[in-house]
Amino acid sequence: MKINGLLLLCCAWVMLLIPYPSLAAQGSLDLTNSTLGFVCIVIFVMAYTLVMLEEKIHMRKSKPVLVAAGVIWLLIGAYYVNQGQTDVTEHAFRHNLLEFAELMLFLLVAMTYINALEERRLFDALRAWMIQKGFSYKNLFWITGFLSFFISPIADNLTTALLMCAVVMKVAEGDKEFINLSCINIVVAANAGGAFSPFGDITTLMVWQAGMVHFSEFLVLFVPSLVNYVVPALVMSYFVADKKPSAVYERVELKRGALRILTLFLLTVATAVLAHSLLHLPPVLGMMMGLGYLQFFGYFLRMTLPGSLARKRAMAQREGDKERLEKLGSVVPFDVFSKVSRAEWDTLLFFYGIVMCVGGLGFLGYLSLMSEVLYGEWSATYANVLLGVISAVIDNIPVMFAVLSMQPEMSHGHWLLITLTAGVGGSLLSIGSAAGVALMGQARGYYTFMGHLKWAPVILIGYIASILCHLWLNKSAFDVFG
């Protein structure tokens, strides 16, 4: 199919901003060279441009894509009605909506558990423990890095990065050079750790839910992910000042049920994995069941709260602890739905807009076109490595959405490769991942775009090393087609 250079450029931009495997279903009409197709591309590019300018214009990213999704599907619907095919677009839209609903409910449960653990002060307790140990700057650099790497597969890379950044900001308050270097280290570690677990990043979650990589198979990316983190961390560690900050003592008491909620979260993850692996049911079934676990436990906490408070008040009165008595007087009963309300709804609605926008563009035929251009003329290895680098500019989530939407014919090793590159490629720039963007806000004035860019060549070495490691260790997977 011949298209002019401008159309190819627009298509390439669109291809990099799109979601999910089964959303690539094409309509009965090829509209890639039609006025309707061009108009829909322009609408989507304009909406995503506003998304990228979120920090400048202070407009939540969900707004433009929600409107764009509606306009695109209204235009498609009107065109097909005019052609006398009234049922085609309704079926396609409902199909896309079902796919989004599964992803949204899965994320909603995970966010609810993370918010519950935060409210029960589990993360505060971990931070206080690290601060009180009085580690040196070098110790703190490596500890926060490795904790980021190993916590992110469970708690997700964004939450983990925010937690570790809070530790660094408190211990090294005012030390701009160390905070910047540590934040870079945390972003790289959190993104690398999230690449070998379905729960570490939204991109890996999508790959797992799409059935491209099974739960246990993510573990083969552990060593490449570790290499991706360790290589740049070794170089950066030589530039960490050899001094010891003064310890800041902070007493943090876990709220009742914190560890039991953590156990329920792990049980929820196990339920989702087993439902998917053994019974071939969608993982969201296990996650929603896990939300029921939390609701039952929340009911138990509320019913037993009066007795627990009475015992604690009696103990505080015997010890004459007035401060503790004041705190007990302000205890609020645990409420699961308050944790649900604290979920990042802007992000969830943003996903809806992206999924539906790209569902419409795929329906018009653009994904099939770009799959032919990128994976038909290029080697899958080069294409996946390039997409990983591009994810540093556009964000890794849309990049993974694009690949899953196109469903190119490639080996299992290549599906693992794009999972790795899309996960860790975002570390090349501070704007390439949710973790980096979040830390620029949390450590404003300390961790900056230019401060991160200075270390991009070192991070790129780790990126290349992780790819070579995967190609070497998992070379047998490149002969197996998924």
C-alpha positions as a printed Julia matrix, in Angstrom:
482×3 Matrix{Float64}:
   0.0     0.0    0.0
   1.51    3.33  -1.06
   1.18    6.29   1.26
   2.95    9.6    1.27
   5.69   10.56   3.71
   3.47   12.72   5.88
   0.94    9.93   6.35
   3.72    7.49   7.24
   5.05    9.92   9.85
   1.59   10.34  11.36
   1.06    6.59  11.36
   4.4     6.04  13.1
   3.38    8.51  15.81
   0.02    6.81  16.23
   1.58    3.36  16.32
   3.67    4.32  19.31
   0.71    5.5   21.32
  -1.61    2.52  21.25
  -3.08   -0.33  23.32
  -3.82   -3.97  23.85
  -3.84   -7.13  21.83
  -7.43   -7.81  20.91
  -8.05   -4.14  20.27
  -6.39   -4.47  16.88
  -9.51   -5.89  15.26
  -9.97   -4.19  11.91
 -13.33   -3.1   10.55
 -14.83   -4.43   7.33
 -13.65   -1.31   5.48
 -10.04   -0.16   5.01
 -10.17    3.56   5.8
  -6.45    4.25   6.2
  -6.38    6.54   3.14
  -9.75    8.16   3.78
 -10.54   11.65   5.05
 -12.14   10.02   8.11
  -8.9     8.19   8.88
  -6.8    11.35   8.59
  -9.2    13.3   10.8
  -9.13   10.59  13.5
  -5.32   10.56  13.48
  -5.21   14.34  13.89
  -7.7    14.18  16.78
  -5.67   11.54  18.57
  -2.31   13.27  18.06
  -3.77   16.56  19.33
  -5.18   14.82  22.41
  -1.93   13.06  23.21
   0.01   16.28  22.73
  -2.12   17.8   25.51
  -1.33   14.74  27.63
   2.4    15.3   27.18
   1.98   18.95  28.17
   0.21   18.04  31.42
   2.96   19.47  33.63
   2.98   22.76  31.71
  -0.73   23.43  31.24
  -1.91   21.72  34.47
  -4.68   19.8   32.73
  -5.26   16.23  33.91
  -4.24   13.76  31.22
  -7.59   11.93  31.2
  -9.57   14.91  29.86
  -8.27   15.18  26.28
  -8.22   11.43  25.6
 -11.74   10.92  26.97
 -13.08   13.54  24.56
 -10.92   12.24  21.68
 -12.17    8.68  22.21
 -15.77    9.83  22.07
 -15.27   11.93  18.93
 -13.36    9.18  17.09
 -16.0     6.53  17.73
 -18.85    8.93  16.92
 -17.23    9.67  13.55
 -16.67    5.95  12.88
 -20.22    5.13  13.91
 -21.67    7.84  11.67
 -19.63    6.6    8.7
 -20.69    2.98   9.13
 -24.34    3.9    9.63
 -24.12    5.83   6.37
 -22.79    2.63   4.76
 -25.69    0.62   6.14
 -23.5    -1.44   8.56
 -25.05   -0.5   11.89
 -23.99   -3.52  13.99
 -20.28   -3.62  13.15
 -19.13   -0.62  15.19
 -21.33   -1.48  18.18
 -19.76   -4.95  18.43
 -16.22   -3.54  18.08
 -16.76   -0.86  20.71
 -18.25   -3.32  23.24
 -15.33   -5.68  22.66
 -12.81   -2.93  23.37
 -14.74   -1.84  26.44
 -14.65   -5.38  27.89
 -10.88   -5.52  27.5
 -10.48   -2.21  29.3
 -12.85   -3.27  32.1
 -10.64   -6.28  32.91
  -7.51   -4.14  33.11
  -9.2    -1.39  35.12
 -10.67   -3.72  37.75
  -7.32   -5.48  38.13
  -5.5    -2.19  38.69
  -8.24   -0.91  40.98
  -7.82   -3.85  43.39
  -4.02   -3.53  43.37
  -4.25    0.23  44.07
  -6.74   -0.4   46.89
  -4.38   -2.83  48.63
  -1.4    -0.47  48.23
  -3.45    2.41  49.67
  -4.59    0.21  52.57
  -0.99   -0.77  53.38
   0.05    2.88  53.2
  -2.78    3.88  55.56
  -1.77    1.13  57.98
   1.74    2.78  57.94
   3.64   -0.25  56.63
   5.68    1.89  54.24
   6.26    4.53  56.93
   7.65    1.85  59.23
  10.06    0.62  56.55
  11.24    4.17  55.9
  11.74    4.88  59.61
  13.75    1.69  60.07
  16.12    2.64  57.26
  16.55    6.18  58.55
  17.27    5.1   62.12
  20.03    2.69  61.07
  22.31    5.61  60.23
  23.67    4.18  56.98
  26.39    6.02  55.04
  25.55    7.66  51.74
  27.03    4.74  49.79
  25.11    2.24  51.94
  21.91    4.22  51.44
  22.52    4.41  47.69
  22.77    0.63  47.35
  20.09   -0.22  49.9
  17.44    2.04  48.37
  18.41    0.74  44.93
  18.14   -2.94  45.78
  14.99   -2.42  47.84
  13.49   -0.62  44.83
  14.49   -3.53  42.62
  12.95   -6.2   44.87
   9.87   -4.33  46.15
   8.67   -3.06  42.76
   7.76   -6.56  41.46
   5.11   -6.68  44.19
   4.16   -3.07  44.98
   4.71   -1.69  41.42
   7.53    0.59  40.34
   5.73    3.9   40.96
   4.81    3.2   44.6
   8.27    1.79  45.29
  10.05    4.79  43.78
   7.99    7.23  45.84
   8.73    5.31  49.04
  12.49    5.14  48.46
  12.64    8.79  47.39
  10.99    9.78  50.67
  13.78    7.98  52.54
  16.52    9.71  50.56
  14.89   13.15  50.88
  14.64   12.8   54.66
  18.13   11.45  55.3
  20.07   13.67  52.89
  17.96   16.81  53.2
  19.54   19.66  51.23
  22.22   17.55  49.51
  21.19   18.15  45.9
  23.92   16.07  44.26
  23.25   12.95  46.33
  19.46   13.22  46.06
  19.63   13.58  42.28
  21.97   10.6   41.93
  19.89    8.47  44.3
  16.66    9.32  42.5
  18.18    8.25  39.19
  19.33    5.03  40.83
  15.86    4.44  42.29
  14.09    5.05  38.96
  16.4     2.65  37.11
  16.1     0.01  39.85
  12.31    0.27  40.17
  11.78    0.03  36.41
  14.21   -2.9   36.13
  12.57   -4.72  39.04
   9.14   -4.18  37.55
  10.18   -5.83  34.26
  10.33   -9.39  35.6
   6.93   -9.45  37.31
   3.36   -9.05  36.02
   2.68   -6.83  39.05
   5.77   -4.65  38.66
   4.5    -2.43  35.87
   1.32   -1.88  33.89
   3.16   -2.96  30.72
   4.06   -6.37  32.17
   0.52   -6.74  33.5
  -0.85   -6.2   30.0
   1.55   -8.74  28.5
   0.51  -11.3   31.11
  -3.22  -10.67  30.73
  -2.83  -10.91  26.96
  -1.36  -14.4   27.4
   1.87  -13.57  25.56
   4.03  -14.47  28.57
   2.97  -16.83  31.37
   3.45  -15.84  35.0
   6.46  -18.08  35.69
   8.14  -17.1   32.41
   8.67  -13.54  33.59
  11.36  -14.87  35.92
  13.69  -15.57  32.98
  14.01  -11.79  32.75
  15.35  -11.56  36.32
  19.05  -11.67  35.42
  18.75   -9.27  32.43
  16.75   -6.9   34.65
  19.36   -7.15  37.4
  22.1    -6.39  34.87
  20.11   -3.38  33.67
  20.16   -1.97  37.2
  23.59   -3.03  38.47
  25.69   -1.82  35.52
  24.77    1.9   35.77
  24.55    1.67  39.58
  28.18    0.51  39.78
  29.33    3.5   37.73
  27.19    6.01  39.65
  28.26    4.63  43.04
  31.8     5.9   42.44
  30.42    9.43  42.45
  28.58    9.1   45.76
  30.21   11.11  48.54
  31.9     9.01  51.2
  30.17   10.5   54.22
  27.57    9.61  56.77
  24.4    11.65  57.4
  23.17   12.23  60.91
  20.51    9.73  61.94
  16.97   11.05  62.19
  14.95    9.14  64.78
  11.31    8.69  63.96
   8.97    6.41  65.87
   6.4     4.72  63.65
   3.85    2.3   65.03
   2.08   -0.01  62.61
  -1.69    0.26  62.71
  -3.66   -2.81  63.63
  -3.87   -5.4   60.87
  -1.06   -4.05  58.67
   0.81   -7.33  58.33
  -2.4    -9.29  57.9
  -3.42   -6.99  55.02
  -0.02   -7.62  53.43
  -0.67  -11.36  53.77
  -4.09  -10.95  52.17
  -2.5    -9.02  49.29
  -0.08  -11.87  48.66
  -2.98  -14.33  48.87
  -4.87  -12.21  46.33
  -1.92  -12.31  43.95
  -1.72  -16.08  44.38
  -5.45  -16.42  43.68
  -5.15  -14.39  40.47
  -2.12  -16.38  39.29
  -3.69  -19.78  40.02
  -7.01  -18.82  38.42
  -5.17  -17.82  35.27
  -2.56  -20.61  35.19
  -4.62  -23.63  36.29
  -8.19  -22.76  35.3
  -7.45  -20.44  32.34
  -9.72  -17.78  33.79
  -8.95  -14.04  33.55
  -6.62  -12.85  36.36
  -9.14  -10.15  37.24
 -11.35  -12.88  38.75
  -8.73  -13.62  41.41
  -8.1    -9.93  42.05
 -11.78   -9.14  42.6
 -12.03  -12.15  44.9
  -9.07  -10.7   46.78
 -10.96   -7.44  47.2
 -13.57   -9.54  48.98
 -10.84  -10.82  51.33
  -9.99   -7.23  52.23
 -13.64   -6.31  52.74
 -14.17   -9.2   55.16
 -11.03   -8.24  57.06
 -12.14   -4.61  57.11
 -15.42   -5.74  58.67
 -13.44   -7.66  61.31
 -11.3    -4.59  62.08
 -14.37   -2.37  62.52
 -16.21   -4.85  64.75
 -13.2    -5.41  67.03
 -12.06   -1.76  67.12
 -13.87   -0.73  70.36
 -12.34   -3.6   72.35
  -8.88   -2.95  70.91
  -9.07    0.77  71.74
 -10.24    0.05  75.29
  -7.24   -2.23  75.91
  -4.79    0.26  74.46
  -6.25    3.18  76.45
  -6.01    1.19  79.66
  -2.37    0.39  78.93
  -1.55    4.01  78.05
  -3.24    5.25  81.23
  -1.23    2.83  83.36
   1.98    4.04  81.71
   0.92    7.71  81.84
   1.47    8.13  78.12
  -0.62   11.23  77.29
   0.62   11.47  73.72
  -0.54    7.94  73.02
  -3.92    8.65  74.6
  -4.41   11.63  72.27
  -3.59    9.49  69.24
  -6.03    6.8   70.34
  -8.74    9.42  70.54
  -8.37   10.23  66.84
  -8.45    6.66  65.49
 -10.74    6.28  62.46
 -12.33    2.87  61.66
 -10.86    1.06  58.66
 -13.0     1.55  55.54
 -12.25   -0.39  52.35
 -14.24    1.99  50.16
 -12.2     4.98  51.31
  -9.15    3.13  49.95
 -10.95    2.51  46.66
 -11.76    6.22  46.4
  -8.06    7.04  46.78
  -7.16    5.07  43.66
  -5.56    7.08  40.87
  -8.77    7.65  38.92
  -7.15   10.06  36.5
  -4.77    7.28  35.42
  -7.58    4.73  35.09
  -9.68    7.11  32.98
  -6.61    7.95  30.91
  -6.27    4.25  30.12
  -9.9     4.14  29.05
  -9.35    7.04  26.67
  -6.18    5.53  25.22
  -7.73    2.08  24.81
 -10.82    3.4   23.07
  -8.91    5.88  20.88
  -6.59    3.2   19.64
  -9.39    0.69  19.36
 -10.93    3.12  16.89
  -7.66    3.63  14.98
  -7.12   -0.11  14.84
 -10.67   -0.51  13.55
  -9.83    1.92  10.75
  -6.87   -0.29   9.73
  -3.84    1.68  10.9
  -2.43   -0.99  13.2
  -2.33   -3.59  10.44
  -0.59   -1.05   8.25
   2.07   -0.18  10.81
   2.65   -3.85  11.71
   3.58   -4.44   8.08
   5.91   -1.41   8.04
   7.72   -2.04  11.32
   7.78   -5.82  11.79
   7.46   -6.76   8.13
  10.48   -4.8    6.89
  12.59   -4.84  10.06
  14.0    -7.61  12.21
  11.84   -8.14  15.31
  14.96   -7.76  17.47
  15.86   -4.35  16.06
  12.23   -3.23  16.16
  11.81   -4.19  19.82
  15.11   -2.59  20.87
  14.17    0.63  19.06
  10.72    0.69  20.66
  12.38    0.4   24.06
  14.46    3.5   23.35
  11.4     5.35  22.02
   9.57    4.51  25.26
  11.94    6.89  27.01
  10.34    9.74  25.1
   6.73    8.65  24.78
   6.35    6.49  27.94
   6.51    2.72  28.02
   2.78    2.08  28.46
   1.63    3.37  25.04
   4.58    1.58  23.39
   3.56   -1.76  24.86
  -0.05   -1.03  23.97
   1.07   -0.55  20.36
   2.91   -3.86  20.11
   0.12   -5.83  21.75
  -2.4    -4.19  19.46
  -0.45   -5.1   16.33
   0.28   -8.69  17.49
   3.24   -9.13  15.14
   4.31  -12.67  14.28
   7.44  -13.18  16.38
   9.04  -15.77  18.64
   8.49  -16.15  22.36
  11.97  -14.77  22.95
  11.01  -11.59  21.13
   7.87  -11.19  23.26
  10.11  -11.44  26.3
  12.47   -8.94  24.67
   9.8    -6.28  24.12
   8.59   -6.87  27.68
  12.12   -6.14  28.9
  12.88   -3.18  26.61
   9.55   -1.43  27.13
   9.96   -1.89  30.89
  13.53   -0.63  31.26
  13.83    1.66  28.23
  11.83    4.32  30.04
  14.74    4.74  32.47
  16.83    6.49  29.81
  15.02    9.77  30.48
  13.25   11.08  33.56
  10.04   11.49  31.54
  10.14    7.93  30.19
   8.34    6.24  33.06
   5.72    6.97  35.69
   8.36    6.52  38.39
  10.61    9.2   36.87
   7.8    11.7   36.36
   6.55   11.16  39.92
  10.0    11.71  41.46
  10.51   14.94  39.52
   7.46   16.2   41.38
   8.38   14.72  44.77
  12.03   15.84  44.65
  11.37   19.07  42.77
  14.53   21.13  42.45
  16.76   18.17  43.32
  15.91   15.52  40.72
  15.58   17.16  37.31
  15.34   16.24  33.65
  18.83   17.57  32.92
  20.24   15.91  36.02
  18.96   12.57  34.75
  20.01   13.25  31.15
  23.61   13.65  32.29
  23.65    9.95  33.2
  21.7     8.72  30.15
  24.84    7.29  28.44
  25.6     5.17  31.52
  21.98    4.0   31.73
  22.12    3.2   28.0
  25.09    0.89  28.65
  22.96   -0.97  31.18
  20.09   -1.1   28.67
  22.33   -2.64  25.99
  23.91   -5.04  28.5
  20.49   -6.3   29.63
  19.43   -6.95  26.03
  22.64   -8.86  25.25
  22.19  -10.82  28.47
  18.64  -11.81  27.45
  19.73  -12.76  23.92
  22.45  -14.98  25.4
  20.7   -16.55  28.39
  17.32  -17.11  26.71
  18.44  -17.81  23.15
  16.43  -21.04  23.02
  13.2   -19.01  23.41
  13.85  -17.27  20.1
  13.15  -20.53  18.26
   9.71  -20.91  19.9
   6.76  -18.99  18.53
   4.04  -17.92  21.0
